[in-house]
Amino acid sequence: MNELDTLDRKILAALHLNGRASWTDIAQAIGTSTTTVARRAQQLIQDGVVVVAAVPHVEHRGPVDVFLVRLACSPGTQLRVADRLARFPEIRFVAVVTGSHDIVFELVAPKSRDLFSILVDEVQRIPGAMRSQADLVLHTYKISYDWSLQGLDFAPGAFAAEPIPHSCGPHHLDDVDRDILDVMRDDGRASFQSIAKHLGVSESTVRRRFEVMTERGCATISTFIPASALGYEAEVLFWLSVEPARLDAVAGVLTGHRGVRHISATLGQSSLLIEVIMPTTAELHEFTSRTLAGIPGIQSWTASVQLLTVKRGFLPVPWAQAHLATVTGQKPAG
């Protein structure tokens, strides 16, 4: 990660905004040649520094409940437990963190599924897993796709794609739609022609269906990169205790902060969960001492530094999987 230069980081930031942006559009936005962008970007993808994938809306197969779970582990077992959790298809996010708990994960549980069987019968039986605290997510205020632009001097340009909020019911996607998304889960930049050939349908069918799914918000092209690849020093989860009457107002103020990647209201001792990504520790200090301290309604907060993100958007991230494989001696999850 430390070997990446400014141009690499600009390419990563552009892909983070729109994983299917053309090399030409990215080149124009960052002021270099198309050939240079294509060569460097393809190398970054090949090296596992960046992953572009199609991620379907979580409710496309039916209604779900989302829980944020903090899990304590016995000493020395954190990575093995994280690896096991990453293999659960219902778990969207896993990170090894600092603080009173060792792992934070996000469980997307179908309402038809018995929650007790997942959290107690399955998670608690993982060797090394100890006590856990699960908070129901009541509402998601923000998922940011532009945090990567902090400190990078270029305009995002017309290729930046904003996600559209949408409640995607099971009837919105058919088998062909899901087949397209399955292919693009492994390669979000796959050409419509190659997808069509693989599925035995026409290129126009793939293009039309993909455009409808993304325009309606049934699926999103997501780009996953480690914050350290862009030179960021701080990736932190904050649990905020907020006065109930000021919950929406506090979330509204934090939504306008570019460094705040994610905001969710939770049913638990803490009212809001926010994920913050800052270029430097000094800027993180300013965020805690001025931004959080200056928002009326915030009563207290606790925080955990993300040491290793293992899974995001239901996808095991390659820069963590290679490390986990050396510790567990098992094939990376996928």
C-alpha positions in Angstrom: 0.0 0.0 0.0 2.8 2.4 0.8 4.2 2.0 -2.7 1.2 3.6 -4.3 1.8 7.1 -5.7 -0.6 10.0 -6.1 -1.7 8.9 -9.6 -2.6 5.4 -8.3 -4.6 6.9 -5.5 -6.5 9.2 -7.9 -7.4 6.2 -10.1 -8.6 4.3 -7.0 -10.7 7.3 -5.9 -12.2 7.6 -9.3 -13.1 3.9 -9.4 -14.5 4.2 -5.9 -16.9 6.8 -7.2 -17.9 4.7 -10.2 -16.5 1.2 -10.6 -17.6 1.0 -14.3 -16.3 4.4 -15.4 -14.4 4.1 -18.6 -10.6 4.5 -18.6 -11.1 7.5 -20.9 -13.4 9.3 -18.5 -11.1 8.6 -15.5 -8.1 9.8 -17.6 -9.9 13.1 -18.4 -10.9 13.6 -14.8 -7.4 13.2 -13.3 -5.4 14.7 -16.2 -3.5 11.8 -17.7 -3.6 9.4 -20.7 -6.1 6.6 -21.2 -3.3 4.1 -21.7 -1.7 5.0 -18.4 -5.0 4.7 -16.5 -5.9 1.4 -18.1 -2.4 -0.1 -17.4 -2.3 1.1 -13.8 -5.9 0.3 -12.9 -5.7 -3.2 -14.3 -2.6 -3.9 -12.3 -4.3 -2.6 -9.1 -7.2 -4.9 -9.7 -4.9 -7.8 -10.4 -3.0 -7.2 -7.2 -6.2 -7.2 -5.2 -5.9 -3.6 -4.1 -9.3 -2.8 -5.5 -12.4 -4.9 -6.1 -15.3 -3.8 -8.3 -18.5 -5.8 -7.8 -22.2 -5.7 -8.4 -24.0 -5.8 -5.0 -27.8 -6.5 -5.0 -30.1 -4.7 -2.6 -30.4 -6.7 0.6 -34.2 -7.2 0.3 -34.2 -8.5 -3.2 -34.9 -12.0 -1.9 -37.3 -10.9 0.8 -37.6 -8.8 4.0 -34.7 -8.8 6.4 -33.6 -7.5 9.8 -30.1 -6.0 10.1 -28.1 -6.3 13.3 -24.8 -4.8 14.3 -23.0 -7.3 16.5 -20.0 -6.7 18.7 -18.2 -9.9 19.6 -15.5 -10.6 22.2 -13.0 -13.4 21.6 -10.6 -15.4 23.7 -7.0 -14.2 23.3 -5.3 -15.1 20.0 -8.5 -16.3 18.3 -9.7 -13.1 16.7 -8.5 -13.8 13.2 -9.8 -17.3 13.1 -13.2 -16.2 14.4 -13.3 -13.4 11.8 -12.5 -15.9 9.1 -15.3 -18.2 10.2 -17.8 -15.2 10.3 -16.8 -14.1 6.8 -18.0 -17.5 5.5 -21.6 -16.8 6.7 -23.7 -15.8 3.7 -25.9 -13.7 6.0 -23.0 -11.6 7.2 -22.3 -8.5 5.1 -19.4 -6.8 7.0 -16.7 -8.1 9.4 -13.9 -6.2 11.0 -11.3 -6.9 13.7 -11.3 -3.9 16.0 -9.9 -2.4 19.2 -11.9 -1.8 22.3 -14.0 -3.9 24.7 -15.0 -6.2 21.8 -12.7 -7.8 19.3 -14.9 -8.1 16.2 -17.8 -6.1 14.8 -20.0 -7.7 12.1 -23.2 -6.8 10.4 -25.8 -9.6 10.2 -28.5 -9.4 7.5 -31.0 -11.9 8.7 -34.0 -12.9 6.6 -37.2 -12.5 8.7 -37.9 -16.1 7.9 -34.7 -17.2 9.6 -34.6 -17.9 13.4 -32.3 -15.3 14.8 -31.5 -17.4 17.9 -30.1 -20.2 15.7 -27.7 -17.8 14.0 -26.4 -15.8 16.9 -26.4 -18.5 19.6 -26.4 -21.9 17.9 -23.9 -20.9 15.1 -21.9 -17.8 16.0 -21.4 -18.6 19.7 -20.2 -22.1 18.8 -17.3 -20.8 16.8 -14.2 -21.8 18.8 -12.9 -18.6 20.5 -16.2 -16.7 20.3 -17.3 -15.4 23.7 -19.9 -12.8 24.7 -21.7 -10.7 22.1 -23.9 -7.6 21.9 -26.4 -7.3 19.0 -28.2 -4.0 18.2 -31.0 -3.9 15.7 -30.5 -1.3 12.9 -33.6 0.9 12.8 -32.7 3.2 9.9 -29.7 4.0 7.7 -29.1 7.7 7.1 -26.0 7.6 5.0 -23.7 5.3 2.9 -21.0 7.5 1.4 -19.3 6.9 -1.9 -17.1 10.0 -1.9 -15.0 9.7 1.3 -12.0 8.8 -0.9 -11.9 12.3 -2.3 -10.6 13.8 0.9 -7.2 15.4 0.2 -7.2 14.4 -3.5 -7.0 17.4 -5.8 -9.3 16.5 -8.7 -13.0 17.0 -9.5 -15.0 13.8 -9.7 -16.5 14.8 -13.0 -19.5 13.4 -14.8 -18.6 9.8 -14.3 -19.5 9.9 -10.6 -22.7 7.8 -10.1 -24.9 8.5 -7.1 -26.8 5.5 -5.6 -30.6 5.8 -5.6 -32.4 4.8 -2.4 -34.9 2.1 -3.2 -36.8 -0.7 -1.5 -36.2 -3.6 -3.8 -38.8 -6.4 -3.4 -38.4 -10.0 -4.4 -40.6 -9.5 -7.5 -38.3 -6.8 -8.9 -35.7 -9.3 -10.1 -36.1 -12.5 -12.0 -33.7 -15.4 -12.6 -31.9 -13.7 -15.5 -31.4 -10.5 -13.4 -29.9 -12.6 -10.6 -27.7 -14.5 -13.0 -26.3 -11.2 -14.4 -25.6 -10.0 -10.8 -23.9 -13.3 -9.9 -21.5 -12.8 -12.8 -20.9 -9.2 -11.9 -20.4 -10.0 -8.3 -17.0 -11.6 -9.3 -16.2 -8.9 -11.8 -18.1 -5.6 -11.7 -16.3 -4.3 -14.8 -17.2 -7.3 -16.9 -18.3 -6.3 -20.4 -21.9 -6.8 -21.3 -20.8 -8.8 -24.3 -18.8 -11.3 -22.1 -21.7 -11.6 -19.7 -24.2 -12.2 -22.5 -21.9 -14.9 -23.9 -21.6 -16.6 -20.5 -25.3 -16.6 -19.9 -26.4 -17.4 -23.5 -28.5 -14.2 -23.9 -28.1 -11.1 -26.1 -25.8 -8.2 -25.2 -28.7 -5.8 -25.4 -30.6 -7.9 -22.9 -27.8 -7.7 -20.4 -27.3 -4.0 -20.9 -31.0 -3.2 -20.6 -31.5 -5.3 -17.5 -28.4 -4.0 -15.8 -29.4 -0.4 -16.5 -32.9 -0.9 -15.1 -31.5 -2.6 -12.0 -29.1 0.2 -11.2 -31.4 3.0 -12.1 -34.1 1.6 -9.9 -31.7 1.0 -7.1 -32.1 -2.8 -7.0 -28.3 -3.2 -7.4 -25.3 -1.0 -6.9 -21.8 -1.2 -8.5 -19.5 -1.0 -5.4 -15.8 -0.5 -5.3 -13.9 -1.8 -2.3 -10.5 -0.4 -1.4 -8.6 -0.4 1.9 -8.4 3.1 3.4 -4.7 2.6 3.8 -4.3 2.4 0.0 -5.2 6.1 -0.2 -2.8 6.9 2.6 -5.6 7.2 5.3 -4.5 6.7 8.9 -7.8 6.5 10.7 -10.7 4.2 10.1 -13.0 4.2 13.2 -16.4 3.0 14.3 -18.2 5.4 16.7 -21.2 4.5 18.9 -22.9 7.7 19.9 -25.4 8.2 22.7 -27.9 10.8 21.5 -30.9 12.5 23.0 -33.9 10.8 21.4 -35.5 14.1 20.3 -32.3 15.2 18.5 -31.5 11.9 16.7 -32.5 13.0 13.2 -30.9 16.4 13.7 -27.5 14.9 14.8 -27.6 12.4 11.9 -28.4 15.3 9.5 -25.3 17.3 10.7 -23.0 14.3 10.4 -24.4 13.4 6.9 -22.9 16.5 5.6 -19.3 15.5 6.7 -17.4 13.9 3.9 -15.3 11.8 6.3 -18.4 10.1 7.7 -18.9 7.0 5.5 -21.9 5.4 7.2 -24.6 6.4 9.7 -27.3 4.1 11.2 -29.7 4.4 14.0 -29.7 1.4 16.3 -31.9 0.0 19.0 -29.5 -0.3 21.9 -27.6 1.6 24.5 -26.1 3.8 21.7 -28.4 5.6 19.4 -26.2 6.1 16.3 -23.4 4.0 14.7 -21.1 6.0 12.4 -18.1 4.9 10.4 -15.5 7.6 10.0 -12.5 7.6 7.7 -9.9 10.3 8.1 -6.6 11.0 6.2 -4.7 11.7 9.4 -4.9 11.1 13.1 -4.7 14.9 13.6 -7.9 15.3 11.6 -9.6 12.5 13.6 -8.7 14.5 16.7 -10.3 17.6 15.3 -13.4 15.5 14.4 -13.8 14.3 18.0 -12.8 17.5 19.8 -14.7 19.9 17.5 -17.2 18.2 15.3 -18.7 15.7 17.8 -18.2 18.0 20.7 -20.0 20.8 18.9 -23.2 19.0 17.9 -26.1 19.5 20.4 -27.7 16.3 21.5 -24.6 14.0 21.6 -24.3 12.9 25.2 -21.3 10.5 25.0 -19.5 8.2 22.6 -17.2 5.2 22.4 -15.0 4.2 19.5 -13.2 1.3 18.0 -10.3 1.5 15.5 -10.7 -0.9 12.6 -7.6 -3.0 12.5 -8.5 -5.3 9.7 -11.7 -5.3 7.5 -12.3 -8.9 6.5 -15.6 -8.6 4.6 -17.6 -5.7 3.1 -20.7 -5.7 1.0 -21.0 -9.5 1.4 -17.6 -9.9 -0.3 -14.4 -11.1 1.4 -11.8 -8.5 0.6 -8.6 -9.9 -0.9 -6.1 -7.8 1.0 -7.4 -9.3 4.2 -8.1 -12.8 2.9 -4.5 -13.4 1.9 -3.4 -12.5 5.5 -6.1 -14.7 7.1 -5.1 -17.6 5.0 -1.5 -17.5 6.4 -3.0 -17.5 9.9 -5.7 -20.1 9.6 -4.0 -22.3 7.0 -7.3 -22.5 5.1 -8.4 -21.4 1.6 -9.7 -17.8 1.7 -13.5 -17.4 2.0 -15.3 -16.6 -1.3 
